[in-house]
Amino acid sequence: MGTEAQGGQKTAGANKVAPATGKLGVMVVGLGAVATTFIAGVEAVRRGLAKPIGSLTQMGTIRLGKRTDNTSPLIKDFAPLADLNDLVFTGWDIFEDNVYESAAHAQVLDKDLVEQLKPYLETIKPMPAVFDQYYVKRLHGTHVKKGKNKRDLADQVVADIRAFKKTVDRVVMIWCASTEIFIKPTAVHQSIEAFEKGLENDDIAISPSQIYAYAALSEGVPFANGAPNLTVDTPAMVELSKKNAAPICGKDFKTGQTMMKTVLAPAFKARMLGVSGWFSTNILGNRDGEVLDDPESFKTKEESKLGSLDYIFQPDLYPTLYKDLYHKIRINYYPPRGDQKEAWDNIDIFGWLGYPMQIKVNFLCRDSILAAPIALDLVLFMDLAKRTPSLRSIGIQEWLSFYLKSPQSAPGLYPEHDLFIQSMKLKNTLRHIMGADLITHLGLEYYD
Ligand SMILES: NC(=O)c1ccc[n+]([C@@H]2O[C@H](COP(=O)([O-])OP(=O)(O)OC[C@H]3O[C@@H](n4cnc5c(N)ncnc54)[C@H](O)[C@@H]3O)[C@@H](O)[C@H]2O)c1
C-alpha cells in the first residue's frame, strides 16, 4: 500500500545541492514599479523594518513525513536558499533614475519608508539598456546602448554580466521591464544557430528581451521573465538553456486577477459546475498600465491572461460544462489609481439541471506589492535550481509555474495552471532534490 509520504519515490540526496555560499548577484532588467518595490522591500526586511509577506521562500513551511510527525520546517531552513543579506542588486533601465528616484516616482511604497532607505537605494544606478521603441510603443528612453547590430548589443550585455560576475559569487537575471509587442515565433527562434544569425542580421522578430535572455543564458545565468513577452519561450532559448545549464521558467508574474482565476476555476471544475462566461476587467494607472494601453503590448498580455482557463477547464474533456465558455479580458489605463489596480470579474456559472448562477469578484489590489515577493522567490529558486545537478541542465523549471501566468512546459505537454497543483509540484520538487519523501496525500495508513 502507498503511504501518504511516499518514500519509494525519493531519488536525490541532500548533499547534491551545492550550498548558497557567498553573494548572489541579482541583475534586474527594468527598474520600474515592480523592481524598485522588490529591491526596497528586500532592504526593508534586511533592516527589520518590515516583514516579507507574500514570499513563500521567506514565510512558507514544508511538511516532511506523515501528518502525525509534526515536522514542518521553514522552506528556507530546509533547502539551501541564498540569505537575503547576500543579495546584491544591479540592473538596466532606459531612464537614468537610480532606484531611489524610480521608487519615489512609482509611488508604491510610503514616502517615509523610501526616505529611510534612500542612502542604499540611490547607490543602485541603472546601466544603459537595450531598447527599441518599435517593441514598446509608449516609452521614449534615452539611456540606451548603441551598437552596429543586435549581436553587438548582446555582446554589450554579456560584458555587463561578466563585469558584475567579478563582484559576486553567482548571478541570476530577472526581467521586470515593460511588456513588448506581440511577437510570434519565426524561423529565427527554432535553433541557437538561426537565432545567432538573426542577431547578426538585425532580425525584426528578435526583441530586446530576447537579447538580454540570450546574453544571460550564453553566460550560464538563469533567466526569469516577469512579463508576457515571448523571450525564452522558443526552441532556440530552451536549447541554449540546456546547453549552458542556465535555468528558465514560464513568464508573466501571476499576481492578482489571474491568481484568483487559477484558484476559482479548479474549484468549479472539481465540483463539475459549468461556466458559460467569464468577463474580467481592470483599471490601473501606473506606467505598466500606460504601456498596456497600446494595443500591440495589450495583445501580448491578453494572450498570457487568456491561456489559464482553457487549460484548467479542459473543454475537450468536459464539453457540456465548458465548450461554450465566453472569456473576455479588458485592461483600462486609468491614471488616478496609480499602482492600486482594481479588478472585477463576472462569472456566469451553471449547476444542477443547468440552472444559472453568478459570482462577482472585486479585487482592490496593489500590483507591485503582489509582484515583489514573486520576483524575490523566483530569484532565490532559480539560483537554487542552478546549484542543483538534477535541475540545472533540464532547461525549463516547470515547478516554478506556481508564480507565472504563462507556465512553460516540455514540447507536447500541456501547462499546469491550477495554483494548488502548482504548489504541490513546487514543494515536492524541493522534497525531491533534498532527498525527502514525496507527499502523495493518500493517507490510508492513518486508518490501518
Ligand atoms: N505588477 C504586477 O502585478 C505584474 C504582474 C505581471 C506582470 N507584470 C509585468 O512586470 C513588468 C514590470 O511592471 P512595472 O509595473 O514595474 O512596470 P514599470 O513601467 O513601472 O517598469 C518597467 C520598467 O522597465 C523599463 N524598461 C522598459 N523597456 C526596457 C528595456 N528594454 N530595458 C531596460 N528597461 C526597460 C521602463 O523604463 C520601466 O522603468 C511589466 O511588463 C508588467 O506587465 C507586472
PDBQT file of the ligand as one rigid body, heavy atoms in Angstrom, charges set to zero:
ROOT
HETATM    1  N1  LIG A 501       2.746  44.277 -11.013  1.00  0.00    +0.000 N 
HETATM    2  C1  LIG A 501       2.148  43.191 -11.387  1.00  0.00    +0.000 C 
HETATM    3  O1  LIG A 501       1.262  42.709 -10.726  1.00  0.00    +0.000 OA
HETATM    4  C2  LIG A 501       2.622  42.485 -12.631  1.00  0.00    +0.000 A 
HETATM    5  C3  LIG A 501       2.088  41.232 -12.894  1.00  0.00    +0.000 A 
HETATM    6  C4  LIG A 501       2.510  40.550 -14.006  1.00  0.00    +0.000 A 
HETATM    7  C5  LIG A 501       3.432  41.117 -14.851  1.00  0.00    +0.000 A 
HETATM    8  N2  LIG A 501       3.905  42.349 -14.618  1.00  0.00    +0.000 N 
HETATM    9  C6  LIG A 501       4.849  42.887 -15.588  1.00  0.00    +0.000 C 
HETATM   10  O2  LIG A 501       6.025  43.309 -14.956  1.00  0.00    +0.000 OA
HETATM   11  C7  LIG A 501       6.607  44.313 -15.758  1.00  0.00    +0.000 C 
HETATM   12  C8  LIG A 501       7.011  45.486 -14.890  1.00  0.00    +0.000 C 
HETATM   13  O3  LIG A 501       5.858  46.115 -14.349  1.00  0.00    +0.000 OA
HETATM   14  P1  LIG A 501       6.007  47.520 -13.644  1.00  0.00    +0.000 P 
HETATM   15  O4  LIG A 501       4.691  47.840 -13.048  1.00  0.00    +0.000 OA
HETATM   16  O5  LIG A 501       7.215  47.536 -12.799  1.00  0.00    +0.000 OA
HETATM   17  O6  LIG A 501       6.218  48.474 -14.915  1.00  0.00    +0.000 OA
HETATM   18  P2  LIG A 501       7.033  49.850 -14.965  1.00  0.00    +0.000 P 
HETATM   19  O7  LIG A 501       6.618  50.504 -16.232  1.00  0.00    +0.000 OA
HETATM   20  O8  LIG A 501       6.906  50.619 -13.707  1.00  0.00    +0.000 OA
HETATM   21  O9  LIG A 501       8.556  49.371 -15.053  1.00  0.00    +0.000 OA
HETATM   22  C9  LIG A 501       9.131  48.868 -16.213  1.00  0.00    +0.000 C 
HETATM   23  C10 LIG A 501      10.498  49.492 -16.348  1.00  0.00    +0.000 C 
HETATM   24  O10 LIG A 501      11.163  48.848 -17.407  1.00  0.00    +0.000 OA
HETATM   25  C11 LIG A 501      11.886  49.826 -18.131  1.00  0.00    +0.000 C 
HETATM   26  N3  LIG A 501      12.163  49.285 -19.454  1.00  0.00    +0.000 N 
HETATM   27  C12 LIG A 501      11.333  49.129 -20.500  1.00  0.00    +0.000 A 
HETATM   28  N4  LIG A 501      11.970  48.529 -21.527  1.00  0.00    +0.000 NA
HETATM   29  C13 LIG A 501      13.231  48.262 -21.093  1.00  0.00    +0.000 A 
HETATM   30  C14 LIG A 501      14.357  47.635 -21.673  1.00  0.00    +0.000 A 
HETATM   31  N5  LIG A 501      14.310  47.151 -22.911  1.00  0.00    +0.000 N 
HETATM   32  N6  LIG A 501      15.473  47.510 -20.920  1.00  0.00    +0.000 NA
HETATM   33  C15 LIG A 501      15.525  48.005 -19.660  1.00  0.00    +0.000 A 
HETATM   34  N7  LIG A 501      14.492  48.612 -19.064  1.00  0.00    +0.000 NA
HETATM   35  C16 LIG A 501      13.359  48.731 -19.770  1.00  0.00    +0.000 A 
HETATM   36  C17 LIG A 501      10.985  51.041 -18.104  1.00  0.00    +0.000 C 
HETATM   37  O11 LIG A 501      11.707  52.223 -18.330  1.00  0.00    +0.000 OA
HETATM   38  C18 LIG A 501      10.449  50.976 -16.669  1.00  0.00    +0.000 C 
HETATM   39  O12 LIG A 501      11.271  51.668 -15.754  1.00  0.00    +0.000 OA
HETATM   40  C19 LIG A 501       5.587  44.671 -16.847  1.00  0.00    +0.000 C 
HETATM   41  O13 LIG A 501       5.932  44.038 -18.041  1.00  0.00    +0.000 OA
HETATM   42  C20 LIG A 501       4.322  44.107 -16.305  1.00  0.00    +0.000 C 
HETATM   43  O14 LIG A 501       3.388  43.757 -17.317  1.00  0.00    +0.000 OA
HETATM   44  C21 LIG A 501       3.534  43.051 -13.511  1.00  0.00    +0.000 A 
ENDROOT
TORSDOF 0
